[in-house]
Amino acid sequence: MLKKQGRLLSPSLVIHKTNNTITKILKGDIKILRKIAAYVVESGGKRVRPLFLYYLGKSFALPDKTLIEWGALLEIVHAASLLHDDVIDGAEERRAKPTGAKLFGNKQIILGGDHLLASGLKYLNGMGNSHAMEIFTDAIQSLTTAELLQMQELYNARATRATHASIVDGKTAVLFRAAGALVAVLRGETDYFASETACLGLSLGRFFQERDDYLDYFDAERLQKKGLQDFFNGSVTPPLFTLFERVTEREKKEILSAWRLMQNHETEAVILNLMARYSVRDHVLAGLTLSQETVFAQLESLPQGAPRDRMLLEFKKILAVHST
Amino acid sequence: MLKKQGRLLSPSLVIHKTNNTITKILKGDIKILRKIAAYVVESGGKRVRPLFLYYLGKSFALPDKTLIEWGALLEIVHAASLLHDDVIDGAEERRAKPTGAKLFGNKQIILGGDHLLASGLKYLNGMGNSHAMEIFTDAIQSLTTAELLQMQELYNARATRATHASIVDGKTAVLFRAAGALVAVLRGETDYFASETACLGLSLGRFFQERDDYLDYFDAERLQKKGLQDFFNGSVTPPLFTLFERVTEREKKEILSAWRLMQNHETEAVILNLMARYSVRDHVLAGLTLSQETVFAQLESLPQGAPRDRMLLEFKKILAVHST
């Protein structure tokens, strides 16, 4: 029988330990900071980044403690970015719950986000691994650059797929890539940003966003949000790229004028009808399925064993495209 | 004759080198980041933190390069905090120029501030000194905590001097203390947060804010801003503490009702008349003069030599209380 400390943690136990670590790192002297920390833990979502980091690390028999701590830090960086995002977008809901900005006000959330980053990086510094610090500060820099780029590209009918790919890499894939790079650091690789695990993280992160972009148009309920949010926020994502590439000039103008309207069933229907007429869903889904196969092939090529199998099982659920 | 690299830099040369280093650290891939970096350099103020760090470090014969780099990083953290502050306060002007938030919009400035912090910390990590990283992340954490605390205390007629002191230490003194702690690190001291140079920084930072709080009521032109801004923003600072301690209950109510009015000459006159009636200026100035003497005595006790003398000369100008 395995010794207790050698046992692989279940996903719910990984999440539980991640949450405890987040609480420990964010403990603050003043009330509002404790409230924001509690909000970050409670509104935690699926914790897909810490789960990926944990099972990836365990595939190489790395120690639980560091994996959980770095996973918590990935979530803290992610949460800080969401807090500021929701101020910027004026969003009132995320994951079917009120946003931090809605609950605590924009001013406190701007400072709260800054405090999250500072607390996370201070804790990380105490862990004494300067490669990890490089990975995290690099990721935060990418996140903010990509968000600024995304903001510049809003409502741009001439947006390109190349720019969109940069935004996805900087904004979403970066933290998955960071998880892979962190594992490479622990494995003693010197070129950790170009390691196989970092590349795996990058693929997974890109697929994660590609799936999100698909679901936004074709199955938003699975994301616990209203459909076509990307469209009405002015983001041009793969479904809309495909549509733009297929419609007539007259129809394109129709789409652009829908951008100026509020989100309602009528304008939604206009877009979805055009998407149906040009078989956008099938086209995007074909690409998405291919990406999914590639990612799972990469995951399957990890060293055989319980961690890899558990990761496959869990991520097949988390990253399913079709409702079951 | 001294060799060129041994020569003490003049204040304007320190500022010039600091600005170049800021530009180098903040170089960004996208246009808006370059604009924000240029804004940070151009709107730079007196660069009192890098000047303090430089002459303090030179008093102990420390190398220029590290002092200038760390000084630039102190300014980057300071600038990031000001960018977010101006979003939070909805401020349109700072140092008689439009704020970043006014020029580039709140959304871009929130992300721009995040990017400044990430770029600064990434550069710092590359310098390979984990003590310096601890000092910087600790300072950012203190800054955000103190600003949240300050926000909670706005328009609080029962605010205490003790809470105000915590806010000043966390918000203003912290970066001067950090400069002192950084010098202690370079001198090889292990208890750098409690070093003599860190304590000197703390005193200087506290005095810097105390002077600011005084000038806000009694000589705001020297700060290049309108008078009584602290009052109309709802901050309770030493002049108002003193006034609250001296007025009748009826007059206190009069002050509180002025809080609800917009800033205009009439309401300003009401407050300044009360200040005059209760000799608030003389009282606050007496305390301020005492702090100033203490700080300059501490500066004079630094090792004798050109760096100390240049610091004294420069800071007597920068921190003068009376117009000359």
Interface residues (C-beta under 8 A of the other chain):
Chain A: G28 D29 I30 K31 I32 L33 H84 V87 I88 N106 K107 Q108 I110 L111 G112 G113 D114 H115 L117 A118 S119 L121 K122 N125 G126 G128 S130 M133 E134 T137 D138 I140 Q141 L143 T144 T145 E147 L148 L149 M151 Q152
Chain B: G28 D29 I30 K31 I32 L33 H84 V87 I88 N106 K107 Q108 I110 L111 G112 G113 D114 H115 L117 A118 S119 L121 K122 N125 G126 G128 S130 M133 E134 T137 D138 I140 Q141 L143 T144 T145 E147 L148 L149 M151 Q152
